[in-house]
Amino acid sequence: MTELVQTKSPQQVPTIGDVYQARRRIAPYLRPTPLYRHPAVCELLGTDVWVKHENHQPIGVFKIRGGINLVSQLTDEERRAGLVTASTGNHGQSVARSAQLFGVRAVITVPEGANPLKVRAMERLGAEVLARGRDFDEAREFAEQLAAERGCRYVHVANEPVVIAGVATETLEVFEELPDVDLIIGPVGGGSGMAGACVVAKALSPGTELIAVQAEAAPAACRSWRARRLLEDRMETAAEGVATRVAFELTQRILWDGLTDFVLVAEDEIRRATALMIEATRTLVEPAGALALAAALRMRDRLSGRRVVLRCTGGNISPAQLRDVLA
């Protein structure tokens, strides 16, 4: 593990007021996603379980909330200059779709060998997609250089308060529909989704526990949370939605303050949970979107008698991944 240097000027943590403003901005473009109680999932976990279906979003992933909130607030100068970001696919689709909605040019760098389903989706949304680097973080470093060279607005995958406020509207919908939630479980890659959950829960339901989950094969965020400092670690997971090699400052500061626990799950647990989630919910779920179920299965005894929400964050599974998890 390598310790990372924190920035000298940390960004502002979004407030619950920012989340409500974000909802007003994204409301013309996105409907609330379903929160379903699936009997098969309840049976698997032996308790009252609800699934927040962000895989029902137009691009199949929760991140679109943050993308629209950010792009809708760009200055005229930023809109003319265009956007540059890096992604394994889901964040890139969010930026591509949001840029398309507001007539802004977007360039997205992805790691070589990125999920072809997600790459094609970004291109269909009008983005220029460049394959650079062996993993997300090498693609991210290239994107930062490219943005500086072209004078574009660089969109960070995690260190963006307006992105966090946007994705936090997902948890706002959960509490408005189901106020008495005991526990929310969700995956972490860059951490914007669970950071947003922390912001909302702290304001509206401080008694609700929040548990993050990450792949054992890409544990930088989890280990950074436990150590209370930013760390770099290996990145060997097949779940590209959580495939980050480093932890990010803004989301980590929020997670340090708001998370109850952080769980790591193995690759075979992720594959099994993906297959179970598809079968139990009758919807397509990508491996990163099944991490919450993988963690819940691991801590099944801890959930007994509690009302639990699983964040199903995305459904962008490739045919090859689908064949693998169903084999």
C-alpha positions in Angstrom: 0.0 0.0 0.0 1.1 3.6 -0.7 0.0 6.6 1.1 -1.3 9.5 -1.0 -0.8 13.2 -0.5 -4.0 15.2 0.3 -4.7 18.5 -1.4 -4.0 21.7 0.4 -7.4 23.1 -0.4 -10.1 20.5 0.3 -13.4 20.9 -1.4 -16.6 21.8 0.5 -18.8 18.9 1.7 -22.3 19.2 0.2 -25.2 19.9 2.5 -28.7 18.5 2.6 -29.8 21.9 1.1 -27.5 21.2 -1.8 -29.2 17.8 -2.3 -32.7 19.3 -2.4 -31.5 21.9 -4.9 -30.0 19.1 -7.0 -33.3 17.3 -7.0 -35.0 20.4 -8.5 -32.4 20.5 -11.2 -32.6 16.9 -12.2 -36.4 16.5 -11.9 -37.1 17.6 -15.5 -34.9 14.8 -16.8 -35.1 11.9 -14.3 -38.0 10.2 -12.5 -37.5 8.6 -9.1 -36.4 5.0 -9.4 -38.3 2.1 -7.9 -37.7 0.8 -4.3 -39.0 -2.8 -4.4 -39.4 -5.4 -1.7 -38.5 -8.7 -3.5 -39.7 -11.8 -1.5 -36.8 -13.8 -2.9 -34.2 -11.4 -1.6 -35.9 -11.3 1.8 -35.8 -15.1 1.9 -32.1 -15.1 1.0 -31.3 -12.7 3.8 -33.9 -13.8 6.4 -35.1 -10.2 7.0 -37.1 -7.3 5.5 -35.1 -6.2 2.5 -35.8 -3.5 -0.1 -33.8 -2.9 -3.3 -33.3 0.6 -4.7 -33.2 0.0 -8.4 -30.8 2.5 -9.9 -30.3 0.0 -12.7 -33.6 1.3 -14.0 -32.1 4.7 -14.8 -32.1 5.7 -18.5 -28.3 4.9 -18.8 -28.6 2.0 -16.3 -26.7 3.5 -13.4 -27.1 5.9 -10.5 -24.3 8.3 -11.6 -26.6 10.1 -14.1 -28.0 12.0 -11.2 -24.7 13.6 -10.5 -23.9 14.2 -14.1 -27.0 16.2 -14.8 -26.6 18.3 -11.6 -23.0 19.2 -12.6 -23.5 19.9 -16.3 -26.7 22.0 -15.7 -24.5 24.4 -13.6 -21.6 24.9 -16.0 -20.7 28.4 -16.9 -20.9 29.6 -20.5 -17.1 29.5 -20.7 -17.1 25.9 -19.4 -19.8 24.8 -21.9 -17.8 26.3 -24.8 -14.6 24.6 -23.7 -16.2 21.2 -23.2 -15.7 18.4 -20.7 -13.0 15.8 -20.1 -13.3 12.9 -17.7 -12.1 9.4 -17.1 -14.2 6.3 -16.5 -14.5 2.6 -16.6 -17.9 3.2 -18.2 -20.7 4.2 -15.8 -19.4 7.7 -14.8 -18.5 8.2 -18.5 -22.0 7.4 -19.6 -23.3 9.9 -17.0 -21.1 12.7 -18.3 -21.8 11.8 -22.0 -25.6 11.8 -21.5 -25.6 15.0 -19.4 -23.4 16.7 -22.0 -25.7 15.6 -24.7 -28.7 17.0 -22.9 -27.1 20.4 -22.6 -25.3 20.6 -25.9 -21.8 20.3 -24.5 -18.8 18.4 -26.1 -17.4 15.6 -23.9 -14.2 13.5 -24.2 -13.9 10.4 -22.0 -10.8 8.3 -21.4 -11.3 4.7 -20.5 -8.7 2.0 -19.7 -7.7 -0.3 -22.5 -10.0 -3.3 -22.6 -12.9 -1.4 -21.0 -16.4 -3.0 -21.0 -17.4 -2.8 -24.7 -21.1 -2.3 -23.9 -20.3 0.8 -21.9 -17.9 2.1 -24.5 -20.5 1.8 -27.3 -23.1 3.5 -25.1 -20.8 6.5 -24.5 -20.1 6.8 -28.2 -23.8 6.6 -29.0 -24.4 9.5 -26.6 -22.0 11.6 -28.7 -18.9 11.5 -26.6 -15.4 11.0 -27.9 -13.9 7.9 -26.2 -10.2 7.4 -25.9 -8.7 4.2 -24.6 -5.6 5.0 -22.5 -3.8 3.1 -19.8 -4.0 -0.3 -18.2 -6.5 0.6 -15.5 -8.9 3.4 -14.5 -6.3 5.4 -12.6 -3.9 5.5 -15.6 -6.8 6.6 -17.8 -7.7 9.3 -15.1 -4.1 10.6 -15.1 -4.2 10.9 -19.0 -7.6 12.7 -18.8 -6.2 15.3 -16.3 -3.4 16.0 -18.7 -5.7 16.2 -21.7 -8.0 18.6 -19.9 -5.1 20.9 -19.0 -3.8 20.9 -22.6 -7.2 21.6 -24.2 -8.4 24.0 -21.5 -11.5 21.9 -20.8 -13.5 21.5 -17.6 -12.1 18.3 -16.0 -14.8 16.3 -14.2 -13.4 14.1 -11.4 -15.1 10.8 -10.7 -15.4 11.6 -7.0 -14.0 14.9 -5.9 -17.0 16.9 -7.2 -19.4 18.3 -4.5 -22.1 18.9 -7.1 -21.8 15.3 -8.3 -22.1 14.0 -4.8 -25.2 16.2 -4.1 -26.7 14.9 -7.3 -26.3 11.2 -6.6 -27.4 11.8 -3.0 -31.0 12.4 -4.3 -31.2 8.6 -4.6 -31.0 8.3 -0.8 -33.4 11.2 -0.4 -36.0 9.1 -2.4 -35.3 6.1 -0.1 -36.1 8.0 3.1 -39.1 9.7 1.7 -40.6 6.4 0.6 -39.4 4.3 3.5 -38.5 6.5 6.6 -37.8 3.7 9.0 -34.8 2.2 7.4 -32.3 0.5 9.8 -29.5 -0.1 7.4 -28.4 0.9 3.9 -25.7 -1.1 2.1 -24.0 0.1 -1.1 -20.8 -0.3 -3.2 -17.9 2.0 -3.3 -15.5 2.6 -6.1 -14.8 6.4 -6.1 -17.3 6.7 -3.3 -19.8 9.3 -4.5 -22.9 7.2 -4.0 -22.2 6.2 -0.4 -20.8 9.7 0.4 -24.2 11.1 -0.8 -26.0 8.6 1.4 -23.9 9.8 4.4 -24.9 13.4 3.7 -28.6 12.6 3.5 -28.7 10.1 6.4 -26.8 12.5 8.7 -29.5 15.2 8.1 -32.7 13.1 7.9 -32.1 9.8 9.8 -28.9 9.8 11.9 -29.9 6.5 13.5 -29.7 4.6 10.1 -26.5 2.6 9.7 -24.6 2.9 6.5 -22.3 0.0 5.4 -20.1 0.3 2.3 -18.7 -2.6 0.4 -15.8 -3.0 -2.0 -14.0 -5.8 -3.8 -11.2 -7.5 -1.9 -9.3 -7.3 -5.2 -9.5 -3.5 -5.3 -9.6 -2.4 -1.6 -8.0 1.1 -1.6 -11.2 2.9 -0.4 -11.9 0.4 2.3 -8.3 0.4 3.7 -8.2 4.2 3.5 -11.4 4.4 5.5 -10.0 2.1 8.1 -6.7 3.9 8.3 -8.2 7.4 8.1 -5.7 8.4 5.4 -5.6 8.2 1.7 -4.0 5.0 0.3 -3.2 3.4 -3.0 -3.6 -0.4 -3.4 -3.9 -3.1 -6.0 -6.7 -3.2 -8.6 -7.5 -6.7 -9.8 -11.3 -6.9 -9.6 -13.5 -7.9 -12.6 -16.2 -5.6 -11.3 -15.2 -2.5 -13.3 -17.8 -0.3 -11.6 -15.6 -0.4 -8.4 -12.2 -0.9 -10.0 -10.2 2.0 -8.5 -6.6 1.8 -7.4 -6.6 4.9 -5.2 -8.9 6.5 -2.7 -10.2 10.1 -3.2 -10.1 12.9 -0.7 -13.6 14.4 -0.7 -15.6 11.2 -0.6 -13.2 9.7 2.0 -13.7 12.7 4.3 -17.5 12.2 4.1 -17.2 8.4 4.6 -14.9 8.8 7.6 -17.6 10.9 9.2 -20.7 9.0 8.2 -20.1 5.3 7.6 -20.9 2.7 10.2 -18.7 -0.1 8.6 -16.9 -1.1 5.5 -16.9 -4.7 4.1 -14.7 -6.4 1.6 -16.1 -9.3 -0.6 -14.3 -11.8 -2.8 -14.6 -12.2 -6.5 -16.5 -15.4 -6.3 -18.9 -13.8 -3.8 -19.5 -11.0 -6.3 -20.2 -13.4 -9.2 -22.6 -15.4 -7.0 -24.4 -12.3 -5.8 -24.8 -11.0 -9.4 -26.5 -14.2 -10.5 -28.7 -14.3 -7.4 -29.7 -10.6 -7.9 -30.6 -11.2 -11.5 -32.7 -14.2 -10.6 -34.4 -12.7 -7.5 -35.2 -9.3 -9.0 -35.8 -10.2 -12.6 -33.6 -7.4 -13.8 -30.2 -7.1 -15.3 -27.5 -6.2 -12.6 -23.8 -5.7 -13.3 -21.2 -7.0 -10.8 -20.7 -3.7 -9.1 -24.5 -3.4 -8.7 -24.6 -6.7 -6.8 -21.9 -5.9 -4.2 -24.5 -4.8 -1.7 -26.1 -8.3 -1.8 -22.7 -9.9 -1.6 -22.0 -8.0 1.6 -25.4 -8.7 3.0 -25.0 -12.4 2.4 -21.7 -12.3 4.2 -23.2 -10.5 7.3 -26.6 -12.3 7.2 -26.8 -12.9 10.9 -26.1 -9.2 11.6 -29.2 -8.2 9.6 -31.8 -10.3 11.4 -34.9 -8.4 12.4 -33.8 -5.2 10.7 -35.2 -3.3 7.7 -32.4 -3.2 5.1 -32.0 -1.3 1.8 -29.6 -2.6 -0.8 -28.4 0.0 -3.4 -28.5 -1.8 -6.8 -26.3 0.8 -8.5 -26.2 -0.4 -12.1 -27.3 -2.9 -14.7 -24.7 -2.4 -17.4 -23.5 -6.0 -17.6 -21.8 -7.1 -20.8 -22.8 -10.4 -22.6 -19.5 -11.9 -21.6 -19.9 -11.0 -18.0 -23.5 -12.3 -18.0 -22.3 -15.7 -19.4 -19.6 -15.8 -16.8 -21.9 -15.2 -13.8 -24.6 -17.5 -15.0 -22.2 -20.4 -15.9 
